[in-house]
Amino acid sequence: MKFPALMAKVKVLNSKILNRDDFQNLVNSSSVFEIAEYLKNNTHYSKIFENTDISKIHRRDVEILIRKSILKDFYNIYFYLPVEGQRFFRVMEKRFEIENIKFVLRSLHSGHPEYISKEKFFPLNHKTIDEDMLSSIKNFDDVLNIFKNTFYQPIIDSAYQNYSKSKKIQHLLNAFDFWYFTKMKTTLSLIPEFGKNLKKIFCIQMDLANIQWIYRAKILFKLSTEEVLNFLMPISFNLSKTELQNIATSENIDDFINKISTCSYGKYFQNIDKNIFPYVIERICEKIILLYAKKLLSHTQNGFDVMSGYLYIREYEYKDLITLIEGKRYNFSNEKIKTFLLLAGD
């Protein structure tokens, strides 16, 4: 058995993941207050809520506490990892910082710099840019100045030139995603054989990210096929270059669905009503990854495999809770909320 201590630690953490009964109770709650109360009194989130007055809690506060919890669990794993695994983890942590940066960029693009606040960021242990500085940004000049002399500078300098010409936010967002996933690919290539399944699930994730990007860019944003292909991640696993090029030539949603239904992941996309497709494409892709993550979690001979599966499942728990909170915020029916859940959805 490889990395037994890591396996034992992850198994303990995974035993606390919310189950179907928990999600059913949360779906049946009538407000964000009741969600917070249930999490505090009945789940592994109790510790993160212990000094919080639930009666005065705001939706945003609940989200921040959940964010803190997911990162706390990830940090609890760090010291059980081999050296190569710790290197991977430090790169993975950058994704949360990039999500903070992308939130800032989207707020500026939409003309709402007032949305930017420290409370909306993922709270990180290791930062390239201090959260106070990030939250002080009011315009793109601030972005260029604050990112100066960091490894983000060449990313933003190049992407901002394209954004200034086109006013398409995708130039900014994709530049950071491209940097992160390329960096992760390089990091994973250095992990020995014990990490082969982590590499595999990462590459599957890239395949599915490219499918979603083609849909958004070609069908929703009406970009040219050449523009779409230029934005794709240079990482693939089951999808060939020919398949990607074929999907990128889709003229409309019917054409897109027909083409992905015959690609390497086609069995997951067949017989889908085009009227609901925009609402389920992301969920289908995440369900595919979830299936593989659960398989990794069941491995008994490699603690690194178990850890790899847990990272994805733990993040999907976070996403499901945010979905629940947003569903209650917008008064969605319980049945509709359930259709969007990953760990306990239909």
C-alpha positions as CSV (number, residue, x, y, z in Angstrom):
1,M,0.0,0.0,0.0
2,K,1.3,3.5,-0.9
3,F,1.0,6.4,1.4
4,P,-1.2,4.7,4.1
5,A,-1.1,7.8,6.4
6,L,-2.4,10.0,3.6
7,M,-5.2,7.4,2.9
8,A,-6.2,7.3,6.6
9,K,-6.4,11.1,6.8
10,V,-8.5,11.4,3.7
11,K,-10.8,8.6,4.7
12,V,-11.5,10.4,7.9
13,L,-12.2,13.7,6.0
14,N,-14.4,11.9,3.5
15,S,-16.5,10.2,6.2
16,K,-17.7,13.7,7.1
17,I,-18.9,14.6,3.6
18,L,-22.6,15.5,3.5
19,N,-24.8,12.6,2.6
20,R,-28.2,12.3,0.8
21,D,-30.1,12.8,4.0
22,D,-28.2,16.0,4.8
23,F,-28.9,17.4,1.3
24,Q,-32.5,16.4,1.6
25,N,-32.8,18.3,4.9
26,L,-31.0,21.3,3.4
27,V,-33.2,21.3,0.3
28,N,-36.3,21.3,2.6
29,S,-35.0,24.3,4.6
30,S,-36.9,27.5,4.0
31,S,-34.1,30.0,4.2
32,V,-30.4,30.7,4.3
33,F,-30.7,31.0,8.1
34,E,-32.1,27.4,8.3
35,I,-29.3,26.2,6.0
36,A,-26.6,27.8,8.3
37,E,-28.4,26.4,11.4
38,Y,-28.4,22.9,10.0
39,L,-24.8,23.1,8.9
40,K,-23.8,24.4,12.4
41,N,-25.7,21.8,14.4
42,N,-25.5,18.6,12.3
43,T,-22.5,18.5,10.0
44,H,-18.7,18.8,9.8
45,Y,-19.2,22.6,9.3
46,S,-20.0,23.0,13.0
47,K,-16.5,24.0,14.0
48,I,-16.3,26.7,11.3
49,F,-19.6,28.1,12.5
50,E,-19.0,27.8,16.3
51,N,-18.2,31.5,16.9
52,T,-20.9,32.7,14.6
53,D,-24.3,34.2,15.7
54,I,-26.6,32.4,13.2
55,S,-29.5,34.7,14.0
56,K,-27.5,37.6,12.4
57,I,-25.9,35.8,9.6
58,H,-26.1,37.0,6.0
59,R,-26.0,34.8,2.9
60,R,-22.5,36.1,2.0
61,D,-21.2,35.2,5.4
62,V,-22.4,31.6,5.0
63,E,-20.6,31.4,1.6
64,I,-17.3,32.8,3.2
65,L,-17.4,30.3,6.0
66,I,-18.0,27.4,3.6
67,R,-15.0,28.7,1.5
68,K,-12.9,28.8,4.6
69,S,-13.9,25.2,5.5
70,I,-13.0,23.7,2.1
71,L,-9.6,25.3,2.1
72,K,-9.0,24.3,5.8
73,D,-9.7,20.7,4.8
74,F,-7.3,20.9,1.9
75,Y,-4.6,22.4,4.1
76,N,-5.1,19.5,6.5
77,I,-4.0,17.1,3.8
78,Y,-0.9,19.0,2.8
79,F,1.6,17.6,5.3
80,Y,0.6,14.0,4.6
81,L,1.6,14.4,0.9
82,P,4.9,13.3,-0.6
83,V,7.2,16.1,-1.8
84,E,5.9,15.9,-5.3
85,G,2.3,16.0,-4.0
86,Q,3.1,19.2,-2.0
87,R,4.4,20.8,-5.2
88,F,1.1,20.0,-6.9
89,F,-0.9,21.3,-4.0
90,R,0.9,24.7,-4.0
91,V,0.0,25.1,-7.7
92,M,-3.6,23.9,-7.0
93,E,-4.0,26.6,-4.4
94,K,-3.2,29.2,-7.1
95,R,-6.6,28.4,-8.7
96,F,-8.4,29.9,-5.7
97,E,-6.4,33.0,-6.0
98,I,-7.1,33.1,-9.7
99,E,-10.8,32.9,-8.9
100,N,-10.4,35.9,-6.7
101,I,-8.7,37.7,-9.6
102,K,-11.3,36.7,-12.1
103,F,-14.0,38.0,-9.8
104,V,-12.3,41.4,-9.7
105,L,-11.9,41.4,-13.5
106,R,-15.6,40.6,-14.1
107,S,-16.6,43.3,-11.7
108,L,-14.6,45.9,-13.5
109,H,-15.8,44.7,-16.9
110,S,-19.4,45.0,-15.8
111,G,-18.8,48.5,-14.5
112,H,-19.3,47.6,-10.9
113,P,-16.1,48.0,-9.0
114,E,-18.1,48.5,-5.8
115,Y,-18.8,44.7,-5.9
116,I,-15.1,44.1,-5.1
117,S,-14.5,43.4,-1.4
118,K,-12.2,41.2,0.6
119,E,-15.2,39.3,2.1
120,K,-16.0,37.9,-1.3
121,F,-12.6,36.3,-1.8
122,F,-11.4,32.8,-1.1
123,P,-9.3,33.2,2.1
124,L,-5.8,31.8,1.2
125,N,-2.8,30.8,3.3
126,H,-0.3,31.6,0.6
127,K,-0.9,34.7,-1.6
128,T,0.9,36.3,-4.5
129,I,-1.2,39.4,-4.1
130,D,-2.4,40.6,-0.7
131,E,-6.2,40.5,-0.3
132,D,-6.3,44.0,0.9
133,M,-4.5,45.2,-2.2
134,L,-6.8,43.1,-4.4
135,S,-9.9,44.6,-2.7
136,S,-8.6,48.1,-3.2
137,I,-8.8,47.8,-7.0
138,K,-11.1,50.4,-8.6
139,N,-10.1,50.2,-12.3
140,F,-7.9,48.4,-14.8
141,D,-5.0,50.8,-14.1
142,D,-5.0,49.6,-10.5
143,V,-4.9,46.0,-11.8
144,L,-1.8,46.7,-14.0
145,N,-0.1,48.5,-11.1
146,I,-0.8,46.0,-8.4
147,F,0.2,43.0,-10.6
148,K,3.5,44.6,-11.6
149,N,6.5,42.6,-10.6
150,T,4.5,39.5,-9.8
151,F,4.4,36.4,-12.0
152,Y,0.9,37.5,-13.0
153,Q,2.3,40.6,-14.8
154,P,3.0,39.0,-18.2
155,I,-0.4,37.4,-18.1
156,I,-2.4,40.6,-17.5
157,D,-0.2,42.8,-19.7
158,S,-0.7,40.6,-22.8
159,A,-4.4,39.8,-22.2
160,Y,-5.3,43.4,-21.4
161,Q,-4.0,44.6,-24.8
162,N,-6.4,42.1,-26.5
163,Y,-9.2,43.1,-24.1
164,S,-8.7,46.8,-24.8
165,K,-9.2,46.2,-28.5
166,S,-12.1,43.7,-28.4
167,K,-13.8,44.5,-25.0
168,K,-14.3,40.8,-24.7
169,I,-13.8,39.7,-21.1
170,Q,-12.9,36.2,-22.3
171,H,-9.4,37.5,-23.3
172,L,-8.7,38.2,-19.6
173,L,-10.4,35.2,-18.0
174,N,-9.0,32.7,-20.4
175,A,-5.5,34.1,-20.1
176,F,-5.5,33.3,-16.4
177,D,-7.1,29.9,-16.9
178,F,-4.6,29.1,-19.6
179,W,-1.7,30.0,-17.3
180,Y,-3.0,27.9,-14.5
181,F,-3.8,24.8,-16.4
182,T,-0.6,24.9,-18.4
183,K,1.3,25.3,-15.1
184,M,-0.6,22.4,-13.6
185,K,0.1,20.2,-16.6
186,T,3.9,20.9,-16.2
187,T,3.6,20.2,-12.4
188,L,1.7,16.9,-13.0
189,S,4.2,15.8,-15.6
190,L,6.9,15.7,-12.8
191,I,4.8,13.5,-10.5
192,P,6.0,9.9,-10.5
193,E,3.9,6.9,-11.5
194,F,1.8,7.0,-8.2
195,G,0.1,10.2,-9.5
196,K,-1.0,8.8,-12.9
197,N,-4.7,8.8,-12.0
198,L,-4.6,12.4,-10.8
199,K,-3.1,13.2,-14.2
200,K,-5.9,11.3,-15.9
201,I,-8.7,13.0,-14.1
202,F,-7.1,16.4,-14.7
203,C,-6.9,15.7,-18.4
204,I,-10.5,14.6,-18.5
205,Q,-11.4,17.9,-16.8
206,M,-9.5,19.7,-19.5
207,D,-11.4,17.8,-22.3
208,L,-14.7,18.8,-20.7
209,A,-13.6,22.4,-20.1
210,N,-12.9,22.7,-23.8
211,I,-16.3,21.3,-24.7
212,Q,-17.9,23.9,-22.5
213,W,-15.8,26.7,-23.8
214,I,-16.6,25.8,-27.4
215,Y,-20.3,26.0,-26.5
216,R,-20.1,29.3,-24.8
217,A,-17.7,30.9,-27.4
218,K,-19.3,29.6,-30.6
219,I,-23.0,29.3,-29.7
220,L,-23.5,32.0,-27.1
221,F,-20.8,34.6,-28.0
222,K,-20.8,33.9,-31.7
223,L,-17.0,33.9,-32.0
224,S,-15.4,32.6,-35.2
225,T,-14.1,29.1,-35.4
226,E,-10.5,30.4,-35.4
227,E,-11.1,32.5,-32.3
228,V,-12.7,29.6,-30.5
229,L,-9.8,27.2,-31.3
230,N,-7.2,29.9,-30.2
231,F,-8.9,30.0,-26.7
232,L,-8.8,26.2,-26.1
233,M,-6.6,24.7,-23.5
234,P,-3.6,22.9,-25.1
235,I,-4.4,19.8,-23.0
236,S,-6.5,16.8,-24.1
237,F,-7.0,13.2,-23.2
238,N,-9.9,11.5,-25.0
239,L,-10.7,14.3,-27.4
240,S,-8.6,14.4,-30.6
241,K,-7.6,17.6,-32.3
242,T,-9.9,16.6,-35.2
243,E,-12.9,16.2,-32.8
244,L,-12.3,19.6,-31.2
245,Q,-12.0,21.2,-34.6
246,N,-15.2,19.5,-35.8
247,I,-17.1,20.7,-32.6
248,A,-15.8,24.2,-33.1
249,T,-17.4,24.5,-36.5
250,S,-20.9,24.1,-35.0
251,E,-23.4,26.6,-36.5
252,N,-26.1,26.3,-33.9
253,I,-27.1,24.5,-30.7
254,D,-28.7,21.5,-32.7
255,D,-25.4,21.1,-34.6
256,F,-23.4,21.4,-31.4
257,I,-25.4,18.7,-29.7
258,N,-25.2,16.4,-32.7
259,K,-21.4,16.8,-32.8
260,I,-20.7,16.2,-29.1
261,S,-23.1,13.3,-29.1
262,T,-20.7,11.4,-31.4
263,C,-17.4,12.5,-29.7
264,S,-15.4,10.5,-27.1
265,Y,-17.8,11.7,-24.4
266,G,-20.9,11.4,-26.6
267,K,-22.8,8.8,-24.5
268,Y,-23.3,11.4,-21.8
269,F,-24.8,14.0,-24.1
270,Q,-27.2,12.0,-26.1
271,N,-31.0,12.7,-26.3
272,I,-30.8,16.0,-24.4
273,D,-33.5,18.5,-25.1
274,K,-31.9,21.6,-26.6
275,N,-34.2,23.9,-24.6
276,I,-32.6,22.7,-21.3
277,F,-29.1,22.1,-22.7
278,P,-27.7,25.5,-21.6
279,Y,-28.7,24.8,-18.0
280,V,-27.3,21.2,-17.9
281,I,-24.1,21.2,-19.9
282,E,-21.9,22.2,-17.0
283,R,-23.6,19.8,-14.7
284,I,-23.2,16.9,-17.1
285,C,-19.5,17.6,-17.4
286,E,-19.1,17.7,-13.6
287,K,-21.0,14.5,-13.3
288,I,-18.6,12.8,-15.6
289,I,-15.7,14.0,-13.5
290,L,-17.5,13.0,-10.3
291,L,-17.9,9.4,-11.5
292,Y,-14.2,9.1,-12.0
293,A,-13.4,10.8,-8.7
294,K,-15.6,8.3,-6.8
295,K,-13.7,5.5,-8.5
296,L,-10.4,6.9,-7.2
297,L,-11.8,7.3,-3.7
298,S,-12.6,3.6,-3.6
299,H,-9.0,2.6,-4.4
300,T,-7.4,0.8,-1.4
301,Q,-3.7,0.5,-2.5
302,N,-2.8,4.1,-3.3
303,G,-3.5,6.9,-0.8
304,F,-2.6,9.4,-3.5
305,D,-5.5,8.1,-5.6
306,V,-7.8,8.4,-2.7
307,M,-6.7,12.0,-2.0
308,S,-7.1,12.9,-5.7
309,G,-10.7,11.7,-5.7
310,Y,-11.5,13.5,-2.5
311,L,-10.3,16.9,-3.7
312,Y,-12.9,16.8,-6.5
313,I,-15.7,15.4,-4.3
314,R,-15.0,18.0,-1.5
315,E,-15.1,20.8,-4.0
316,Y,-18.4,19.5,-5.4
317,E,-19.9,19.6,-1.9
318,Y,-18.9,23.3,-1.8
319,K,-20.5,23.9,-5.2
320,D,-23.7,22.1,-4.1
321,L,-24.0,24.2,-1.0
322,I,-23.5,27.4,-3.0
323,T,-26.2,26.2,-5.4
324,L,-28.6,25.6,-2.4
325,I,-28.0,29.1,-1.0
326,E,-28.5,30.7,-4.4
327,G,-31.6,28.6,-5.0
328,K,-33.2,29.7,-1.7
329,R,-32.1,33.3,-2.5
330,Y,-34.1,33.3,-5.8
331,N,-37.0,31.2,-4.4
332,F,-36.5,28.2,-6.7
333,S,-38.6,25.2,-5.9
334,N,-37.1,22.4,-4.0
335,E,-37.4,20.1,-7.0
336,K,-35.6,22.5,-9.2
337,I,-32.8,23.0,-6.7
338,K,-32.3,19.2,-6.6
339,T,-31.8,19.0,-10.4
340,F,-28.7,21.2,-10.0
341,L,-27.1,19.3,-7.2
342,L,-24.1,17.0,-8.0
343,L,-23.6,14.8,-4.9
344,A,-27.3,14.2,-4.2
345,G,-29.1,15.4,-7.2
346,D,-31.3,13.3,-9.5
